[in-house]
Amino acid sequence: MQAILINDDKSLRWDFVLTPEIKDDEVLVKISAAALNRADLMQREGDYPPPPGAPDWMGLEISGVITEIGSIAKEKSAFKVGDKVCALLGGGGYAEYAAVKYDMLMPVPKNCSMIEAAAIPEAFATAYLNLFIEGKIKEGDTLLMHAGASGLASVVIPMAKAFGVRVITSVLSEKIAKSIKHLNADVVIDSSKEKTADVLKRELANGNGVDVAIDCLGGEHMGECLPYLNHGARWIMIAALAGQKTEIDLKNIYVRNVRIIGSTLRSRTPEVKAQILAELVKNVFPKIEKGLIRPTIYKTLPIEKAEEAHAILQRGENVGKVVLTLD
């Protein structure tokens, strides 16, 4: 088979590798589409190595069709050859085939295309993890989701709204704010016009303080925002794209009982990931099938154009997910 490999100069090539041989608890998936994540860019730069046992090539979420199934996978799951599935991977999605443990598979939701299905596993699992497991968010709460035009925000915002959560998000410009109007966030902060901390201060004074924040930016603005959260709020750090250091008023943290939580999906055990996927199918897929939550697809490209697809993420121009397709 062929896969996208990383050259010594960090450029990409579509080249031949061995087709995976499945274990008894795995299935072989012929890949239809693979969605991009910022973790792919980090892996390409050598900053986010795949976990032990995962292929060297990138790709954390795919859709495809089962072509082979191991004996244990057949015994312990309802999947069969020919089923359309989407899957969460430790790596290896930029390829023609992937070997996947049976409990990392999900059925393609009804009324979803294979391209949309490829955009579900990593992004939806990350959203679910941070909203409901780490954030313990509930109906009537207020969420702050930074980087409203990101692929993750395109999932987090509608998922939160579907469960009755009020959403505040931040973007870099009025143009970007208009581009995410379809996500139906309650408050969109244009950070070129006003500081996020000022908006949160006003929201708190009006009785709409933040209960959960999902932050992929960090930097100095994180510390500026912390004083303006509800008592007992959870601030969840999932990345630090705007800087790894900030200044925090520690008295505010303990007086207001604010919890700062570091969270990544990749660091979770396989058992935890499997549980997240099972809860997704049970709790979120019915809302996907009703059209209450849909993956936002920014652009699709053939897998041979992975370099071009990465450039879209590097420039930060995408609103939603970029997906690679295979014939």
ROLUM-960240 format. One line per 4 residues: number of its first residue (from 1); their letters; for each residue x, y, z of N, C-alpha, C, O. Coordinates in steps of 0.05 Angstrom, whole numbers, plus 5000, padded with zeros to 4 digits. Layout:
! residues N
NUM	A	X Y Z X Y Z X Y Z X Y Z ~ ...;
! end
This chain:
! residues 327
1	MQAI	5017 4976 5000 5000 5000 5000 5018 5025 5000 5042 5023 5002 ~ 5005 5048 4998 5020 5073 4999 5010 5090 5023 4988 5087 5033 ~ 5029 5107 5032 5024 5124 5055 5039 5150 5052 5058 5151 5036 ~ 5031 5171 5066 5046 5196 5066 5068 5195 5086 5064 5191 5110;
5	LIND	5093 5197 5076 5117 5195 5093 5130 5223 5094 5126 5240 5077 ~ 5146 5227 5115 5159 5252 5120 5189 5249 5112 5203 5232 5122 ~ 5197 5266 5093 5225 5266 5085 5243 5280 5106 5233 5292 5124 ~ 5269 5277 5102 5288 5289 5121 5285 5319 5123 5290 5331 5144;
9	DKSL	5277 5332 5100 5274 5361 5100 5246 5369 5109 5238 5393 5105 ~ 5230 5351 5120 5203 5355 5130 5182 5357 5108 5158 5362 5114 ~ 5190 5355 5083 5170 5354 5061 5156 5326 5062 5165 5308 5076 ~ 5135 5323 5047 5119 5299 5047 5120 5284 5020 5123 5297 4999;
13	RWDF	5118 5258 5022 5116 5243 4997 5096 5220 5000 5093 5209 5022 ~ 5084 5212 4978 5065 5190 4977 5081 5166 4967 5088 5164 4943 ~ 5086 5147 4985 5105 5126 4978 5096 5099 4988 5076 5097 5003 ~ 5109 5078 4980 5101 5051 4987 5111 5042 5015 5134 5048 5023;
17	VLTP	5094 5029 5030 5100 5017 5056 5086 4990 5057 5070 4984 5040 ~ 5092 4975 5078 5079 4949 5081 5050 4953 5090 5044 4969 5107 ~ 5032 4937 5078 5004 4937 5087 5003 4925 5115 5016 4904 5119 ~ 4988 4937 5133 4987 4926 5161 4976 4898 5162 4958 4890 5147;
21	EIKD	4988 4882 5179 4977 4855 5186 4962 4858 5212 4973 4866 5232 ~ 4936 4851 5212 4920 4855 5236 4925 4834 5257 4932 4811 5251 ~ 4921 4842 5282 4921 4823 5305 4893 4812 5308 4874 4821 5295 ~ 4890 4793 5326 4864 4781 5330 4842 4801 5340 4819 4797 5334;
25	DEVL	4851 4822 5354 4831 4841 5364 4829 4866 5346 4818 4886 5355 ~ 4838 4864 5322 4838 4887 5303 4822 4881 5278 4815 4858 5272 ~ 4815 4902 5264 4804 4899 5237 4821 4915 5218 4835 4933 5226 ~ 4820 4908 5192 4834 4923 5172 4813 4941 5158 4793 4931 5148;
29	VKIS	4819 4966 5157 4801 4986 5145 4814 4997 5119 4836 5007 5120 ~ 4799 4995 5097 4807 5008 5072 4798 5037 5075 4774 5042 5076 ~ 4817 5055 5075 4811 5083 5083 4798 5098 5059 4808 5097 5037 ~ 4777 5112 5066 4763 5129 5046 4772 5158 5049 4775 5172 5030;
33	AAAL	4775 5167 5074 4782 5195 5079 4797 5196 5106 4792 5180 5124 ~ 4814 5216 5109 4829 5221 5133 4829 5251 5139 4836 5267 5122 ~ 4820 5259 5163 4819 5287 5170 4845 5296 5183 4859 5281 5196 ~ 4851 5322 5178 4875 5334 5189 4871 5345 5217 4848 5353 5224;
37	NRAD	4892 5345 5233 4892 5357 5260 4918 5372 5263 4939 5365 5251 ~ 4918 5392 5281 4943 5406 5286 4965 5388 5297 4989 5393 5294 ~ 4957 5366 5310 4977 5347 5320 4993 5335 5297 5016 5327 5300 ~ 4981 5333 5273 4995 5323 5250 5018 5342 5243 5040 5333 5236;
41	LMQR	5013 5368 5244 5035 5387 5239 5057 5385 5259 5081 5386 5252 ~ 5049 5381 5284 5069 5378 5305 5085 5352 5301 5110 5352 5305 ~ 5072 5330 5293 5086 5305 5288 5105 5308 5265 5128 5298 5265 ~ 5097 5323 5244 5114 5327 5221 5140 5342 5229 5161 5337 5218;
45	EGDY	5138 5360 5249 5161 5375 5258 5177 5360 5279 5198 5370 5288 ~ 5168 5336 5286 5183 5320 5306 5176 5326 5335 5190 5317 5353 ~ 5154 5342 5339 5147 5350 5366 5124 5333 5379 5117 5338 5401 ~ 5114 5314 5364 5090 5299 5374 5092 5270 5364 5076 5262 5347;
49	PPPP	5111 5255 5374 5116 5228 5364 5092 5210 5368 5077 5213 5388 ~ 5087 5191 5350 5065 5172 5354 5070 5154 5378 5093 5149 5384 ~ 5049 5144 5390 5053 5126 5413 5065 5099 5404 5064 5092 5380 ~ 5077 5084 5423 5090 5059 5415 5071 5040 5401 5048 5037 5409;
53	GAPD	5080 5029 5379 5064 5010 5364 5048 5022 5341 5039 5008 5323 ~ 5046 5049 5341 5031 5062 5319 5050 5066 5296 5074 5068 5299 ~ 5039 5067 5271 5056 5072 5248 5070 5099 5250 5062 5116 5265 ~ 5091 5102 5234 5106 5127 5234 5092 5150 5220 5096 5173 5227;
57	WMGL	5074 5143 5201 5061 5164 5186 5038 5176 5202 5027 5164 5221 ~ 5029 5200 5194 5010 5216 5209 4981 5206 5204 4977 5188 5187 ~ 4963 5218 5218 4934 5212 5214 4921 5200 5238 4926 5177 5245 ~ 4903 5216 5251 4891 5207 5276 4861 5200 5273 4850 5188 5291;
61	EISG	4849 5206 5250 4821 5200 5247 4814 5194 5218 4823 5209 5200 ~ 4799 5173 5214 4794 5163 5187 4765 5154 5185 4751 5150 5205 ~ 4756 5151 5160 4732 5135 5154 4740 5115 5133 4759 5118 5118 ~ 4725 5093 5131 4731 5073 5111 4713 5048 5114 4692 5049 5127;
65	VITE	4721 5027 5101 4705 5002 5100 4722 4979 5111 4745 4976 5103 ~ 4710 4963 5128 4725 4939 5139 4728 4919 5117 4709 4911 5104 ~ 4753 4910 5113 4759 4889 5093 4768 4863 5106 4768 4842 5093 ~ 4776 4864 5131 4785 4840 5145 4780 4844 5175 4782 4866 5185;
69	IGSI	4773 4822 5189 4767 4824 5217 4779 4801 5232 4776 4778 5225 ~ 4793 4807 5255 4805 4786 5271 4785 4771 5287 4762 4779 5291 ~ 4794 4748 5297 4775 4730 5311 4764 4743 5337 4740 4741 5342 ~ 4781 4756 5352 4772 4768 5377 4754 4792 5371 4734 4797 5384;
73	AKEK	4762 4808 5351 4746 4831 5343 4718 4822 5334 4698 4835 5340 ~ 4717 4800 5320 4691 4789 5311 4674 4780 5335 4650 4783 5335 ~ 4688 4769 5355 4674 4758 5378 4663 4780 5397 4642 4778 5408 ~ 4679 4801 5400 4673 4822 5420 4659 4846 5409 4652 4864 5424;
77	SAFK	4655 4847 5383 4641 4870 5371 4620 4861 5351 4620 4838 5344 ~ 4603 4879 5343 4583 4873 5323 4592 4880 5295 4577 4877 5276 ~ 4617 4889 5292 4626 4897 5265 4631 4872 5248 4638 4851 5257 ~ 4628 4877 5222 4633 4855 5203 4645 4867 5177 4645 4891 5173;
81	VGDK	4657 4849 5161 4669 4858 5135 4647 4872 5119 4625 4863 5116 ~ 4655 4894 5107 4637 4910 5091 4624 4934 5105 4613 4951 5093 ~ 4626 4934 5132 4615 4957 5147 4630 4983 5142 4654 4983 5140 ~ 4615 5005 5140 4627 5031 5139 4632 5041 5167 4614 5041 5184;
85	VCAL	4656 5050 5173 4664 5057 5200 4680 5083 5199 4691 5091 5178 ~ 4683 5095 5223 4703 5116 5227 4719 5107 5251 4709 5092 5268 ~ 4744 5116 5253 4762 5105 5274 4780 5126 5285 4789 5145 5271 ~ 4787 5123 5310 4807 5139 5324 4833 5123 5324 4834 5100 5333;
89	LGGG	4854 5136 5315 4880 5123 5313 4901 5136 5330 4899 5160 5336 ~ 4922 5121 5337 4946 5133 5349 4963 5145 5328 4981 5161 5334 ~ 4959 5138 5303 4974 5148 5280 4968 5129 5257 4956 5108 5260 ~ 4977 5137 5233 4975 5119 5210 4951 5123 5192 4945 5106 5175;
93	GYAE	4937 5145 5194 4913 5149 5178 4918 5160 5150 4900 5158 5133 ~ 4942 5171 5145 4948 5181 5118 4958 5157 5101 4981 5156 5094 ~ 4941 5139 5095 4949 5115 5081 4925 5102 5068 4902 5111 5071 ~ 4930 5080 5053 4908 5066 5040 4894 5047 5059 4870 5042 5055;
97	YAAV	4908 5037 5079 4896 5018 5098 4906 5024 5126 4928 5036 5130 ~ 4890 5017 5146 4898 5019 5174 4888 4995 5189 4865 4986 5185 ~ 4905 4985 5207 4896 4965 5226 4886 4979 5251 4900 4996 5263 ~ 4862 4972 5260 4848 4987 5281 4837 4967 5302 4823 4948 5294;
101	KYDM	4843 4972 5327 4831 4955 5348 4800 4960 5348 4791 4982 5344 ~ 4786 4939 5352 4756 4939 5348 4743 4961 5365 4723 4972 5356 ~ 4753 4967 5389 4740 4986 5406 4748 5015 5400 4739 5034 5413 ~ 4764 5019 5379 4770 5046 5369 4754 5053 5344 4758 5073 5332;
105	LMPV	4735 5035 5338 4717 5039 5315 4690 5049 5324 4680 5043 5346 ~ 4678 5065 5306 4650 5073 5309 4636 5070 5283 4648 5073 5262 ~ 4610 5064 5283 4595 5063 5257 4594 5092 5246 4593 5111 5261 ~ 4592 5094 5220 4587 5120 5207 4559 5128 5214 4540 5113 5208;
109	PKNC	4555 5151 5226 4527 5159 5233 4509 5161 5208 4518 5168 5187 ~ 4484 5155 5212 4465 5158 5191 4465 5187 5180 4468 5206 5195 ~ 4462 5189 5154 4461 5215 5141 4487 5230 5140 4488 5253 5133 ~ 4509 5216 5147 4536 5228 5145 4551 5216 5121 4550 5192 5116;
113	SMIE	4565 5233 5106 4582 5223 5085 4608 5212 5097 4614 5216 5120 ~ 4623 5197 5080 4648 5187 5090 4668 5210 5096 4685 5207 5114 ~ 4666 5232 5082 4683 5255 5087 4676 5266 5114 4694 5272 5130 ~ 4650 5270 5120 4642 5280 5146 4650 5261 5168 4659 5269 5189;
117	AAAI	4647 5235 5163 4653 5215 5183 4682 5215 5191 4689 5210 5214 ~ 4700 5221 5171 4729 5222 5177 4735 5245 5196 4755 5244 5211 ~ 4719 5265 5197 4723 5288 5214 4712 5285 5242 4713 5304 5258 ~ 4701 5262 5248 4688 5258 5274 4706 5248 5296 4707 5260 5317;
121	PEAF	4722 5226 5292 4733 5212 5316 4751 5229 5334 4745 5231 5358 ~ 4772 5241 5323 4790 5257 5340 4777 5282 5351 4778 5287 5375 ~ 4764 5297 5333 4753 5323 5341 4729 5319 5360 4727 5333 5381 ~ 4711 5300 5354 4688 5296 5371 4696 5283 5398 4685 5290 5419;
125	ATAY	4716 5265 5397 4725 5253 5423 4738 5274 5440 4734 5274 5465 ~ 4755 5292 5428 4767 5313 5443 4746 5332 5455 4748 5340 5478 ~ 4727 5339 5439 4705 5356 5448 4690 5344 5471 4685 5356 5492 ~ 4683 5318 5468 4667 5304 5489 4684 5302 5515 4674 5307 5537;
129	LNLF	4709 5294 5512 4727 5292 5535 4728 5318 5551 4725 5317 5576 ~ 4732 5340 5538 4736 5365 5552 4710 5378 5561 4710 5392 5581 ~ 4689 5375 5546 4663 5386 5555 4652 5370 5579 4644 5382 5599 ~ 4650 5344 5576 4634 5328 5595 4650 5312 5615 4640 5309 5638;
133	IEGK	4674 5304 5609 4690 5288 5628 4707 5307 5645 4706 5305 5669 ~ 4723 5324 5632 4739 5343 5647 4723 5367 5656 4725 5375 5679 ~ 4707 5378 5638 4692 5402 5645 4667 5397 5661 4657 5416 5675 ~ 4656 5373 5660 4631 5367 5674 4610 5388 5668 4595 5396 5686;
137	IKEG	4608 5396 5643 4590 5417 5636 4561 5406 5636 4557 5382 5631 ~ 4542 5424 5641 4514 5415 5642 4496 5436 5630 4505 5459 5625 ~ 4472 5429 5624 4453 5447 5613 4451 5473 5629 4449 5471 5654 ~ 4451 5496 5616 4449 5521 5630 4476 5534 5637 4477 5557 5644;
141	DTLL	4498 5518 5635 4525 5529 5639 4533 5547 5616 4521 5547 5595 ~ 4555 5563 5621 4567 5579 5600 4595 5569 5594 4611 5564 5612 ~ 4601 5565 5568 4626 5556 5559 4641 5578 5545 4629 5593 5530 ~ 4667 5580 5550 4685 5597 5534 4702 5579 5517 4717 5562 5527;
145	MHAG	4700 5581 5490 4716 5565 5471 4732 5585 5455 4722 5599 5438 ~ 4759 5584 5460 4777 5602 5445 4780 5592 5416 4773 5569 5410 ~ 4790 5609 5399 4796 5602 5371 4771 5590 5357 4771 5567 5348 ~ 4751 5606 5355 4725 5597 5345 4724 5587 5317 4705 5573 5309;
149	ASGL	4745 5593 5301 4746 5584 5273 4762 5558 5270 4764 5548 5248 ~ 4772 5547 5292 4788 5523 5290 4770 5498 5285 4746 5499 5289 ~ 4784 5477 5275 4769 5452 5271 4756 5442 5296 4733 5432 5295 ~ 4770 5444 5319 4758 5434 5344 4734 5451 5352 4714 5441 5361;
153	ASVV	4737 5478 5349 4714 5495 5357 4690 5490 5340 4667 5493 5349 ~ 4694 5482 5315 4671 5476 5297 4655 5452 5307 4633 5448 5298 ~ 4667 5436 5325 4653 5414 5337 4644 5421 5365 4621 5416 5372 ~ 4661 5433 5381 4655 5440 5409 4631 5458 5411 4613 5453 5427;
157	IPMA	4630 5479 5394 4608 5498 5397 4581 5486 5391 4563 5488 5408 ~ 4577 5473 5368 4550 5460 5364 4545 5438 5384 4521 5433 5390 ~ 4565 5423 5393 4560 5401 5412 4550 5413 5438 4531 5404 5450 ~ 4563 5434 5447 4554 5447 5472 4526 5459 5469 4509 5455 5487;
161	KAFG	4520 5472 5446 4494 5483 5442 4473 5461 5441 4450 5465 5451 ~ 4479 5438 5430 4460 5416 5428 4452 5405 5456 4431 5393 5459 ~ 4470 5410 5476 4464 5401 5503 4455 5424 5521 4457 5422 5545 ~ 4447 5446 5509 4435 5468 5525 4455 5486 5539 4449 5498 5559;
165	VRVI	4479 5488 5528 4500 5505 5540 4502 5532 5525 4500 5532 5501 ~ 4506 5553 5540 4510 5579 5528 4540 5581 5521 4557 5573 5536 ~ 4546 5592 5497 4574 5592 5487 4584 5620 5480 4571 5635 5466 ~ 4608 5625 5491 4623 5649 5484 4648 5639 5469 4661 5621 5478;
169	TSVL	4654 5652 5446 4679 5644 5432 4694 5669 5424 4683 5691 5423 ~ 4719 5666 5417 4736 5688 5409 4748 5682 5381 4756 5660 5375 ~ 4750 5703 5365 4763 5702 5338 4780 5726 5334 4780 5745 5350 ~ 4796 5726 5312 4816 5747 5308 4805 5771 5293 4818 5792 5293;
173	SEKI	4782 5768 5279 4773 5791 5262 4743 5789 5258 4731 5768 5263 ~ 4732 5811 5248 4703 5812 5241 4697 5792 5219 4676 5780 5218 ~ 4715 5790 5199 4712 5771 5177 4709 5743 5187 4692 5728 5178 ~ 4726 5735 5206 4725 5708 5217 4699 5704 5232 4687 5683 5232;
177	AKSI	4692 5725 5247 4666 5723 5262 4643 5717 5244 4625 5701 5251 ~ 4642 5730 5221 4621 5725 5202 4622 5696 5191 4601 5684 5186 ~ 4646 5686 5188 4649 5659 5176 4640 5637 5195 4635 5615 5185 ~ 4638 5642 5221 4629 5622 5239 4601 5627 5250 4592 5615 5270;
181	KHLN	4587 5644 5236 4559 5651 5245 4542 5626 5246 4524 5624 5263 ~ 4547 5606 5228 4530 5582 5227 4533 5565 5252 4517 5547 5256 ~ 4554 5569 5268 4558 5553 5292 4540 5562 5315 4536 5548 5334 ~ 4528 5586 5312 4508 5596 5331 4518 5601 5359 4504 5596 5378;
185	ADVV	4544 5609 5361 4553 5617 5388 4537 5641 5398 4528 5658 5381 ~ 4532 5643 5424 4516 5665 5435 4531 5691 5435 4519 5712 5430 ~ 4557 5690 5440 4574 5714 5440 4599 5708 5424 4613 5688 5430 ~ 4605 5724 5404 4630 5721 5389 4647 5746 5394 4640 5768 5387;
189	IDSS	4670 5742 5406 4688 5764 5413 4708 5768 5390 4722 5750 5382 ~ 4707 5792 5378 4727 5800 5358 4751 5812 5372 4750 5835 5381 ~ 4772 5797 5375 4795 5806 5392 4811 5828 5379 4829 5839 5392 ~ 4804 5835 5354 4817 5858 5342 4804 5884 5352 4815 5906 5348;
193	KEKT	4781 5882 5365 4766 5905 5374 4764 5907 5404 4763 5929 5415 ~ 4764 5884 5418 4762 5885 5447 4776 5861 5459 4777 5840 5447 ~ 4785 5864 5483 4799 5843 5497 4779 5822 5508 4758 5829 5518 ~ 4787 5797 5506 4770 5776 5517 4764 5780 5546 4742 5776 5556;
197	ADVL	4785 5788 5562 4781 5792 5590 4760 5813 5596 4745 5810 5615 ~ 4759 5834 5580 4739 5856 5584 4711 5845 5580 4692 5852 5594 ~ 4708 5828 5559 4681 5817 5554 4673 5798 5576 4650 5798 5585 ~ 4692 5782 5586 4685 5763 5607 4678 5778 5633 4660 5769 5648;
201	KREL	4692 5800 5638 4685 5816 5662 4657 5827 5660 4642 5826 5680 ~ 4649 5836 5636 4622 5846 5632 4601 5823 5634 4580 5827 5646 ~ 4608 5800 5623 4589 5778 5624 4585 5769 5653 4563 5762 5661 ~ 4607 5768 5668 4605 5760 5697 4587 5780 5712 4571 5772 5729;
205	ANGN	4591 5805 5707 4575 5826 5720 4545 5823 5713 4528 5831 5729 ~ 4540 5813 5689 4512 5810 5680 4500 5783 5688 4478 5776 5679 ~ 4515 5767 5704 4504 5742 5712 4509 5719 5693 4497 5698 5695 ~ 4527 5723 5673 4533 5703 5653 4562 5694 5654 4574 5691 5633;
209	GVDV	4572 5691 5677 4600 5683 5680 4606 5655 5668 4588 5639 5665 ~ 4631 5651 5662 4640 5626 5649 4643 5604 5670 4655 5607 5690 ~ 4631 5581 5663 4634 5557 5680 4657 5538 5671 4670 5526 5687 ~ 4660 5537 5645 4681 5520 5633 4694 5535 5610 4680 5547 5594;
213	AIDC	4720 5534 5609 4735 5546 5586 4752 5524 5574 4765 5509 5588 ~ 4753 5523 5548 4770 5505 5533 4790 5522 5518 4782 5537 5500 ~ 4815 5521 5525 4835 5540 5516 4858 5526 5501 4872 5510 5512 ~ 4860 5532 5475 4882 5521 5459 4903 5543 5454 4922 5538 5439;
217	LGGE	4899 5567 5466 4917 5589 5460 4937 5595 5482 4961 5597 5477 ~ 4927 5597 5507 4946 5603 5529 4956 5631 5527 4941 5650 5520 ~ 4982 5635 5532 4994 5661 5531 4984 5680 5552 4970 5672 5571 ~ 4991 5705 5550 4985 5725 5571 4955 5729 5575 4947 5735 5597;
221	HMGE	4939 5725 5554 4911 5730 5557 4897 5709 5576 4876 5715 5587 ~ 4909 5686 5578 4898 5666 5596 4897 5676 5625 4876 5675 5638 ~ 4919 5686 5635 4920 5697 5662 4902 5721 5666 4891 5725 5687 ~ 4899 5737 5644 4881 5761 5646 4852 5753 5649 4836 5768 5661;
225	CLPY	4845 5730 5637 4817 5722 5637 4808 5708 5663 4785 5709 5671 ~ 4827 5695 5677 4820 5678 5700 4804 5692 5722 4787 5679 5735 ~ 4808 5718 5727 4793 5731 5749 4763 5734 5743 4747 5740 5761 ~ 4755 5730 5718 4727 5736 5710 4712 5710 5703 4697 5710 5683;
229	LNHG	4715 5690 5720 4700 5665 5717 4681 5661 5740 4685 5674 5761 ~ 4662 5644 5737 4644 5637 5759 4660 5621 5780 4680 5609 5775 ~ 4650 5622 5805 4661 5606 5826 4660 5577 5819 4639 5567 5810 ~ 4683 5563 5822 4684 5534 5816 4688 5528 5786 4685 5505 5778;
233	ARWI	4695 5549 5770 4698 5544 5741 4722 5526 5736 4741 5524 5751 ~ 4721 5513 5712 4743 5496 5703 4755 5508 5678 4741 5513 5658 ~ 4781 5514 5679 4796 5524 5655 4813 5502 5645 4832 5494 5658 ~ 4807 5492 5621 4820 5468 5610 4839 5476 5589 4832 5487 5568;
237	MIAA	4865 5471 5594 4886 5477 5574 4892 5453 5557 4899 5431 5567 ~ 4888 5456 5531 4893 5434 5512 4916 5440 5493 4926 5422 5480 ~ 4926 5465 5493 4949 5472 5476 4957 5501 5485 4943 5513 5501 ~ 4979 5510 5474 4988 5537 5481 4999 5551 5456 5022 5559 5455;
241	LAGQ	4982 5554 5436 4990 5565 5410 4998 5594 5412 5013 5604 5395 ~ 4988 5609 5432 4994 5637 5435 5016 5642 5456 5022 5665 5461 ~ 5027 5621 5466 5049 5624 5486 5046 5606 5510 5024 5600 5519 ~ 5069 5597 5520 5069 5577 5541 5071 5589 5569 5070 5574 5589;
245	KTEI	5072 5615 5571 5075 5628 5598 5053 5649 5601 5045 5663 5582 ~ 5044 5651 5626 5024 5672 5632 5028 5679 5662 5042 5666 5676 ~ 5016 5701 5670 5017 5710 5698 4990 5706 5711 4969 5715 5700 ~ 4990 5692 5734 4965 5685 5747 4963 5696 5775 4983 5695 5790;
249	DLKN	4940 5708 5782 4935 5717 5809 4926 5692 5825 4903 5683 5823 ~ 4944 5681 5841 4938 5656 5855 4916 5659 5875 4901 5640 5880 ~ 4914 5683 5888 4893 5687 5907 4866 5683 5894 4847 5671 5905 ~ 4863 5693 5870 4837 5690 5855 4831 5661 5851 4808 5653 5852;
253	IYVR	4851 5645 5846 4847 5616 5840 4835 5602 5865 4815 5588 5862 ~ 4847 5607 5888 4836 5592 5911 4811 5605 5923 4794 5591 5934 ~ 4809 5631 5922 4785 5644 5932 4760 5637 5915 4738 5633 5926 ~ 4764 5636 5889 4741 5630 5871 4739 5600 5865 4721 5591 5850;
257	NVRI	4757 5584 5877 4757 5555 5873 4758 5547 5843 4744 5529 5834 ~ 4775 5562 5828 4779 5557 5800 4799 5534 5796 4819 5533 5810 ~ 4792 5515 5779 4810 5493 5773 4822 5496 5745 4808 5500 5726 ~ 4849 5494 5743 4862 5494 5718 4870 5465 5711 4884 5452 5727;
261	IGST	4861 5455 5688 4864 5427 5682 4879 5425 5655 4871 5437 5635 ~ 4900 5409 5655 4914 5403 5631 4902 5378 5618 4896 5358 5633 ~ 4898 5378 5592 4883 5355 5580 4892 5351 5551 4893 5370 5535 ~ 4900 5326 5544 4903 5318 5517 4890 5291 5513 4890 5274 5531;
265	LRSR	4879 5286 5490 4867 5260 5484 4888 5239 5480 4884 5216 5490 ~ 4909 5246 5466 4929 5226 5459 4941 5212 5484 4949 5189 5483 ~ 4944 5227 5506 4957 5216 5530 4939 5196 5545 4948 5183 5564 ~ 4913 5194 5538 4895 5176 5552 4901 5147 5545 4912 5141 5524;
269	TPEV	4894 5129 5564 4898 5101 5559 4879 5091 5538 4858 5103 5533 ~ 4885 5069 5524 4867 5058 5505 4839 5052 5517 4819 5055 5503 ~ 4839 5044 5542 4813 5038 5555 4796 5063 5558 4772 5062 5554 ~ 4809 5085 5565 4794 5110 5568 4784 5120 5541 4761 5129 5539;
273	KAQI	4801 5118 5521 4793 5126 5494 4769 5110 5484 4750 5120 5473 ~ 4770 5083 5489 4748 5066 5481 4722 5074 5495 4701 5074 5483 ~ 4724 5081 5521 4700 5090 5536 4689 5116 5524 4665 5119 5522 ~ 4707 5135 5517 4698 5160 5505 4683 5155 5479 4662 5166 5474;
277	LAEL	4694 5137 5462 4681 5131 5437 4654 5118 5441 4634 5124 5427 ~ 4652 5100 5461 4626 5087 5467 4606 5107 5476 4582 5106 5468 ~ 4614 5126 5493 4596 5147 5502 4588 5166 5479 4565 5175 5478 ~ 4606 5171 5460 4600 5187 5437 4577 5175 5421 4558 5188 5414;
281	VKNV	4580 5149 5415 4560 5135 5399 4533 5135 5413 4512 5139 5401 ~ 4533 5132 5440 4509 5131 5455 4496 5158 5458 4472 5162 5454 ~ 4512 5179 5465 4501 5204 5473 4501 5226 5451 4483 5243 5451 ~ 4520 5224 5433 4523 5246 5414 4514 5238 5386 4503 5255 5371;
285	FPKI	4518 5213 5378 4510 5205 5351 4480 5210 5345 4474 5217 5323 ~ 4462 5205 5364 4434 5212 5359 4430 5241 5351 4413 5247 5335 ~ 4446 5259 5363 4444 5288 5357 4456 5294 5329 4447 5311 5315 ~ 4477 5279 5322 4488 5281 5295 4468 5273 5274 4464 5286 5254;
289	EKGL	4455 5250 5280 4436 5239 5260 4411 5256 5257 4397 5255 5237 ~ 4405 5272 5278 4382 5291 5277 4390 5317 5264 4374 5335 5260 ~ 4416 5320 5258 4426 5345 5246 4432 5367 5266 4437 5389 5257 ~ 4431 5361 5292 4437 5382 5312 4466 5388 5313 4474 5410 5321;
293	IRPT	4483 5369 5306 4512 5373 5305 4522 5361 5279 4515 5338 5272 ~ 4538 5375 5265 4550 5365 5240 4579 5374 5239 4586 5396 5247 ~ 4597 5357 5229 4624 5366 5224 4624 5388 5203 4610 5387 5183 ~ 4640 5409 5208 4643 5430 5188 4667 5424 5171 4690 5424 5181;
297	IYKT	4663 5420 5146 4685 5413 5127 4693 5438 5112 4677 5450 5097 ~ 4718 5446 5115 4728 5470 5101 4736 5463 5073 4729 5478 5054 ~ 4751 5442 5070 4762 5435 5043 4769 5406 5043 4778 5394 5063 ~ 4766 5393 5019 4776 5366 5015 4796 5366 4993 4794 5381 4973;
301	LPIE	4817 5350 4996 4838 5347 4977 4846 5318 4974 4843 5303 4993 ~ 4855 5310 4950 4865 5282 4948 4890 5278 4965 4905 5297 4970 ~ 4893 5255 4976 4915 5250 4995 4942 5256 4984 4960 5263 4999 ~ 4946 5254 4958 4971 5261 4946 4978 5291 4950 5001 5299 4947;
305	KAEE	4958 5307 4957 4962 5336 4961 4963 5342 4991 4954 5364 4999 ~ 4974 5324 5007 4976 5328 5036 4992 5353 5043 4986 5367 5062 ~ 5012 5358 5027 5029 5382 5032 5012 5407 5030 5014 5425 5046 ~ 4995 5409 5009 4978 5432 5006 4957 5434 5028 4951 5455 5038;
309	AHAI	4947 5411 5037 4928 5410 5059 4941 5420 5085 4928 5436 5099 ~ 4965 5412 5090 4979 5421 5114 4983 5451 5114 4981 5465 5134 ~ 4989 5462 5090 4993 5491 5087 4969 5507 5095 4971 5529 5106 ~ 4945 5496 5090 4920 5509 5098 4919 5513 5128 4913 5534 5138;
313	LQRG	4926 5491 5143 4926 5493 5172 4948 5511 5182 4944 5526 5201 ~ 4971 5510 5169 4994 5526 5178 4988 5556 5175 4996 5572 5191 ~ 4973 5563 5154 4965 5591 5149 4941 5599 5167 4935 5623 5169 ~ 4928 5579 5179 4905 5585 5196 4881 5595 5181 4865 5610 5192;
317	ENVG	4878 5588 5156 4856 5598 5140 4831 5582 5141 4810 5591 5133 ~ 4833 5557 5152 4809 5540 5152 4789 5547 5173 4797 5553 5196 ~ 4764 5546 5166 4742 5547 5185 4729 5519 5185 4713 5513 5167 ~ 4736 5503 5204 4728 5475 5204 4750 5457 5195 4774 5464 5196;
321	KVVL	4743 5433 5186 4762 5411 5182 4772 5410 5153 4756 5415 5134 ~ 4797 5403 5149 4808 5397 5123 4811 5366 5122 4821 5354 5141 ~ 4802 5354 5099 4801 5325 5097 4815 5316 5072 4811 5328 5051 ~ 4831 5295 5075 4844 5282 5052 4827 5259 5043 4816 5244 5059;
325	TLD	4824 5256 5017 4807 5234 5006 4824 5214 4990 4844 5222 4978 ~ 4815 5189 4989 4827 5169 4973 4807 5158 4954 4783 5156 4960 ~ 4816 5150 4930 4797 5138 4911 4787 5111 4922 4771 5098 4908;
! end
